[in-house]
């Protein structure tokens, strides 16, 4: 296969930038363009709910690369211009301003769009956290507020709650799940996280749906639960999940389900690829379709997609991995730590909050977790998971 003369990457965050860098690293010298709806140069998202939100980092510190590195990439950055349509057969992308960008290959790296509560766009003081601007807007409100309600018991909601508590706010976290991160890590670890938050002063209102928002004078004053309880708030952070940012692909000719459906190489159609949070790919080791929402996947999958753009035929078979930092807890999860799995402690001391845990289903290890034991968790991952092939489907 001949290398494409031009590549257009739609999305200039971690996955898009990593794809561009991998193309250059593999010797690609064609025309390279990165298009993004945001006006900012590429930045990292994990610090947004922690260091940037807390004010420990200035926004520029979250940038993924310095200007000399971006200049060396020899790529055109078209920023502040959203993609609104794709003609997959022609590899042509139309932007919000009506501009049409064409290339020999298109890589979709548009990531996620945060879910919102019905009516949340009305009152002031209600936030989502996906972008740098979101983080800065939420920080401005937190520095003037006393009471924060976080809606959502997943990773992002728990991280926002932890950051706000370290800033001295009165924090309540509400969610439909019965434990924190229950969908990601199961009830055993979720209950431990819940106790950690409660010890730090976070009030947990779990197992109840949000019924709506209360407001006065156009500003939010609280969150109403289906139980009838009203949670007072000066500011509300909504972290109830995200969806792949694929609305602009309607009528493109691509198959879009839970993300852009790709093969094991990230190929969605002839000349069109997808990478990162937005990509639903065939995992040959697990024997099923998978979509991963984490920073590590954005970087690693980009290597496979860049190789595929240049004609290689190497499947992407990662051992899934994600991490979260909350207070002094640094948690790493490898594999598929399904909530349905049996959890056992492999080493360390739960009481000291320094341990590793194994997830087992049908007698097979499907996941490894480390709580303040990153090195030991990596060793267990290598010993017990090895490659992706032994993992049991969740």
Residue pairs with C-beta under 8 A, 6 or more apart in sequence:
1 310
1 311
2 311
3 28
3 30
3 309
3 310
3 311
4 30
4 103
4 104
4 105
4 271
4 309
5 30
5 31
5 104
6 30
6 31
6 32
6 33
6 102
6 103
6 104
6 105
7 20
7 23
7 28
7 30
7 31
7 32
7 33
7 103
7 104
7 105
7 106
7 107
7 309
8 33
8 35
8 91
8 93
8 101
8 102
8 103
8 105
8 106
8 107
9 16
9 19
9 20
9 32
9 33
9 34
9 35
9 106
9 107
9 109
10 16
10 35
10 36
10 83
10 86
10 93
10 106
10 107
10 108
10 109
10 110
11 34
11 35
11 36
11 108
11 109
11 110
11 111
11 276
11 278
12 34
12 35
12 36
12 38
12 41
12 42
12 77
12 79
12 109
13 36
13 42
13 43
13 45
13 109
13 111
13 276
13 298
14 42
14 44
14 45
14 64
14 276
14 295
14 298
14 299
15 109
15 111
15 275
15 276
15 277
15 278
15 298
15 299
15 301
15 302
16 34
16 36
16 42
16 107
16 109
16 275
16 276
17 34
17 42
17 64
17 65
18 275
18 298
18 299
18 302
18 303
19 107
19 109
19 275
19 302
19 305
19 306
19 309
20 32
20 34
20 73
20 75
21 73
21 302
22 302
22 303
22 305
22 306
22 307
23 32
23 306
23 309
23 310
24 32
24 73
24 74
25 306
26 306
26 307
26 310
28 306
28 309
28 310
30 104
31 76
31 103
32 73
32 74
32 75
32 76
33 75
33 76
33 77
33 78
33 101
33 103
34 75
34 76
34 77
34 78
35 78
35 81
35 83
35 93
35 95
35 101
36 77
36 78
36 79
36 80
36 81
37 80
37 81
37 82
37 83
37 96
38 79
38 80
38 131
38 132
38 133
39 79
39 80
40 79
40 132
41 63
41 65
41 70
41 77
41 79
42 63
42 64
42 65
42 70
43 59
43 62
43 63
43 64
43 132
44 62
44 63
44 64
44 295
45 130
45 295
46 295
47 57
47 61
47 62
48 62
48 129
48 131
48 132
48 134
48 135
49 129
49 135
49 156
49 159
49 160
49 163
50 56
50 159
50 163
50 325
51 57
51 61
51 62
52 59
52 61
52 62
52 132
52 135
52 136
52 139
53 129
53 135
53 138
53 139
53 142
53 160
53 163
53 164
54 139
54 163
54 166
54 167
55 139
55 143
55 167
59 132
59 136
62 132
65 73
70 77
78 95
78 101
81 95
81 96
81 97
81 99
82 95
82 96
82 248
83 93
83 94
83 95
83 96
83 110
83 248
84 94
84 95
84 96
84 248
85 93
85 94
85 248
85 251
85 252
86 92
86 93
86 94
86 106
86 108
86 248
86 249
86 252
86 254
86 272
87 93
87 94
87 252
87 253
88 106
88 252
88 253
88 254
88 268
88 269
88 271
88 272
89 253
89 269
90 102
91 102
91 103
91 104
91 105
91 106
91 271
91 272
92 100
92 101
92 102
93 100
93 101
93 102
93 106
94 100
94 101
95 101
104 271
105 271
105 272
105 273
105 309
106 271
106 272
106 273
107 272
107 273
107 274
107 275
107 305
107 309
108 249
108 260
108 268
108 272
108 273
108 274
108 275
108 278
108 279
109 274
109 275
109 276
109 278
110 244
110 245
110 246
110 248
110 278
111 244
111 245
111 276
111 277
111 278
112 130
112 242
112 243
112 244
112 245
112 277
112 278
112 293
113 130
113 242
113 243
113 244
113 245
113 247
114 128
114 129
114 130
114 238
114 239
114 241
114 242
115 238
115 240
115 241
115 242
115 243
116 128
116 238
116 240
117 126
117 151
117 210
117 212
117 213
117 238
117 240
118 212
119 212
119 213
120 126
120 213
120 236
120 238
122 213
122 215
122 218
123 213
123 215
123 218
123 219
123 220
124 218
124 219
124 220
125 141
125 145
125 219
125 220
125 233
125 234
125 235
125 236
126 213
126 220
126 235
126 236
126 238
127 134
127 137
127 138
127 141
127 235
127 236
127 237
127 238
128 134
128 237
128 238
128 239
129 135
129 138
129 156
129 160
129 237
129 239
130 242
138 160
138 235
138 237
141 234
141 235
142 148
142 164
142 167
142 169
142 235
143 167
144 234
145 169
145 234
145 235
146 169
146 170
146 234
147 169
147 170
147 171
147 172
147 232
147 233
147 234
147 235
148 161
148 164
148 169
148 170
148 171
148 172
148 233
148 234
148 235
148 236
148 237
149 171
149 172
149 173
149 174
149 222
149 223
149 231
149 232
149 233
149 235
149 236
149 237
150 157
150 160
150 161
150 164
150 171
150 172
150 173
150 174
150 236
150 237
150 239
151 157
151 174
151 175
151 210
151 223
151 236
151 237
151 238
151 239
151 240
152 173
152 174
152 175
152 237
152 238
152 239
152 240
152 241
153 173
153 174
153 175
153 176
153 177
153 179
153 180
153 181
153 182
153 206
154 175
154 177
154 181
154 183
154 184
154 239
154 240
154 241
155 181
155 184
155 322
155 324
156 239
157 173
157 175
157 237
157 239
157 240
158 173
158 180
158 181
158 193
158 197
158 324
158 326
159 324
159 325
159 326
160 237
160 239
161 171
161 173
161 197
161 202
162 197
162 200
162 202
162 326
162 327
164 171
164 237
165 171
165 197
165 200
165 201
165 202
165 327
166 327
170 201
171 201
171 202
171 203
172 202
172 203
172 204
172 205
172 231
172 233
173 180
173 197
173 202
173 203
173 204
173 205
173 206
174 205
174 206
174 208
174 210
174 223
174 225
174 231
175 205
175 206
175 207
176 206
176 207
176 208
176 209
177 183
177 190
177 206
177 207
178 187
178 190
178 206
178 207
179 186
179 187
179 190
179 191
179 193
179 194
179 206
180 190
180 193
180 194
180 197
180 204
180 206
181 189
181 190
181 193
181 324
182 190
182 339
183 339
184 322
184 333
184 337
184 339
185 193
185 331
185 333
185 337
185 339
185 369
186 337
186 338
186 339
186 340
186 341
186 343
186 359
187 339
188 343
188 357
189 331
189 337
189 343
189 357
189 369
189 371
192 350
192 353
192 371
193 326
193 329
194 204
194 206
196 326
196 327
196 329
196 353
197 204
197 326
198 204
200 327
205 225
205 229
205 231
208 225
208 226
208 227
208 229
209 225
209 226
210 223
210 224
210 225
210 226
211 224
211 225
211 226
212 223
212 224
213 220
213 222
213 223
213 224
213 236
214 220
214 221
214 222
214 223
214 224
214 230
215 221
220 233
220 234
220 235
220 236
221 232
221 233
221 234
222 230
222 231
222 232
222 233
223 230
223 231
223 233
223 236
224 230
224 231
225 231
242 277
242 293
244 256
244 258
244 259
244 260
244 277
244 278
244 280
244 291
245 278
246 256
246 259
246 260
246 278
249 256
249 260
250 256
253 269
254 260
254 261
254 268
254 269
254 272
255 261
255 268
257 280
258 280
258 289
258 291
259 274
259 277
259 278
259 279
259 280
259 291
260 268
260 274
260 278
260 279
260 280
261 268
261 280
261 289
262 268
262 273
262 274
262 279
262 280
262 281
262 282
263 281
263 282
264 281
264 282
264 283
264 284
264 315
264 316
264 317
265 273
265 304
265 305
265 307
265 308
265 312
265 313
265 314
265 315
265 316
266 273
266 274
266 275
266 279
266 281
266 301
266 304
266 305
266 308
266 316
267 273
267 308
268 274
273 305
273 308
273 309
274 280
274 281
274 305
275 298
275 301
275 302
275 305
276 297
276 298
276 301
276 302
277 291
277 292
277 293
277 297
277 298
279 291
279 301
280 289
280 290
280 291
281 289
281 290
281 291
281 301
281 316
282 288
282 289
282 290
282 315
283 289
283 290
283 316
283 317
283 318
283 388
284 315
284 317
285 317
285 387
285 388
285 389
285 391
286 336
286 388
286 391
286 393
287 393
288 393
290 320
292 301
292 318
292 320
293 322
294 320
294 321
294 322
294 323
295 322
296 321
296 322
297 318
297 320
297 321
300 316
300 318
301 316
301 318
304 314
304 315
304 316
305 316
307 314
308 314
317 387
317 388
317 389
318 388
319 334
319 335
319 381
319 385
319 387
319 388
319 391
320 334
320 335
320 336
321 332
321 333
321 334
321 335
322 332
322 333
323 330
323 331
323 332
323 333
324 331
325 331
328 353
328 372
329 353
329 371
329 372
330 371
330 372
330 374
331 369
331 370
331 371
331 372
332 369
332 370
332 374
332 377
332 378
333 367
333 368
333 369
334 367
334 368
334 369
334 377
334 378
334 380
334 381
334 385
335 359
335 365
335 366
335 367
335 368
335 381
335 385
335 391
336 359
336 366
336 367
336 391
336 392
336 393
336 394
337 359
337 366
337 367
337 368
337 369
338 359
338 361
338 366
338 367
338 394
340 361
340 394
341 359
341 360
341 361
341 366
341 367
341 394
342 359
342 360
342 361
343 357
343 358
343 359
344 357
344 358
344 360
345 355
345 356
345 357
346 355
346 356
346 357
346 358
346 368
346 380
347 355
347 356
347 373
347 376
348 354
348 355
348 356
348 371
348 373
348 376
349 355
353 371
353 372
354 371
354 372
354 373
355 370
355 371
355 372
355 373
356 368
356 369
356 370
356 371
356 373
356 376
356 377
356 380
357 368
357 369
357 370
357 371
358 365
358 367
358 368
358 369
358 380
358 384
359 365
359 366
359 367
359 368
359 369
360 366
361 392
361 394
362 392
364 390
364 391
364 392
365 384
365 385
365 390
366 391
366 392
366 394
368 377
368 380
368 381
368 384
368 385
369 377
370 376
370 377
370 378
370 380
385 391
